[in-house]
Amino acid sequence: MPATTNIRQLTHLFTVQYNVIVALIFRELNTRFGRENIGFLWFAGEPALFCAGVAIVWTAIRSHFEHGLPMTAIVITGYVPLTMWRHCIGRATKAFEANGSLLFHRQVTPVDIITARMYLEIIGTIAGGVVVYFSAFVLGHIELPASLGLILLGLFFQSWFSFNTGLLVASLSERTEFLEKVVGMFSYLALPLTGAFVMVDWVPQKYRWILMSSPSSEAVEMIRGGQFGFYAHAHYDITYTIAVNFILTIIGLHLTMTVKKYITIQ
C-alpha cells in the first residue's frame, strides 16, 4: 500500500507540473504574439524567416558547393540549430525577473517558467526549419535526407543543449548583472564553436578536438551526417554528447531550483 500511495502522489505531482507548464506556454504565446491575425503562427514564422533569409543570401553570394556539399543544405542544417541555441539564450536572460509575479502561485516554480520558454523556442525553431527545408526541397535546392533518424538525433541533442544553456543563463543572469551585459557578446564569440559555419572534417586534424568539445558542433555534425550521408564525413561522439549534456542539466537544475532568493520582482 505505501508503495502504491507514493506512486499515485508522484503521478499527481507530475500531472500538476505538466498542467502548469502547458498553461505557461499558452500564456507566453498570448503575451508575445497576441490572439489576433496570424498570432500563434509567428512562433514558427520568426525563425523560418531568419533561416530562409540567411539561406537565400548565402546561396546567392557563395559558391553553390562547399567541399562538395550543396551550399543551401549546408546553411539550413547549420542555421536552424544555431537559431535554436541563440533564441534560447535570448529568451532565458532575466526570464525569472520578467515572470517573477507568477512565483507567488505555489504551484509555479522557476523550472516551470524556463521550461515553458525553452519549449516554445525549441519547437518554434524546429517548425520554422521544417518550413524552410520543405520550401528548399520544392524549389530543388535540397535533397531528401540520407538518414532522417540521425537528423532527429542531432536535433534532440541540440534541443537538450539549448535547454541546458537556457537553464544556466536564466539562473546566472539573476545572480549577476555582468552576465546579462555580456551574454549577447558571448553568443557571438561562441559562433565558431557552434558548427554552423564549418564541419569538423574541414578543419586541420590537430584542431578538430576544439570543435568536437562543443555539444552544439556535435549535434550539427549529426544533422549534416543525416542529411548528406557518408559524403559529409561527419565526426561526432554520442557518448560524450550525452555525458556533457547530462552534467549541464544537473548543474542547470540545481542553479534554477535555488534562484528564488536572487529574483527581483518588478
Buried (B, 14 or more C-beta within 10 A) or exposed (E): EEEEEEEEEEEEEEEEBEEBBEBBBEEBBEEBBEEEEEEBEBBBBBBBBBBBEBBBEBBEEEEEEBEEBBBBBBBBBBBBBBBBBBBBBBBBBBBBBBBBEBBEEEEBBBBBBBBBBBBBBBBBBBBBBEBBBEBBBEEEBBEEBBBEEBBBBBBBBBBBBBBBBBBBBBBBBBBEEEBBEEBEEEBEEBBBBBBBBBBBBEBEEEEBEEBBEBBBBBBBBBBBBBBBBEEBBBBBEEEEBBEBBEEBBEBBBEBBEEBEEBBEEE
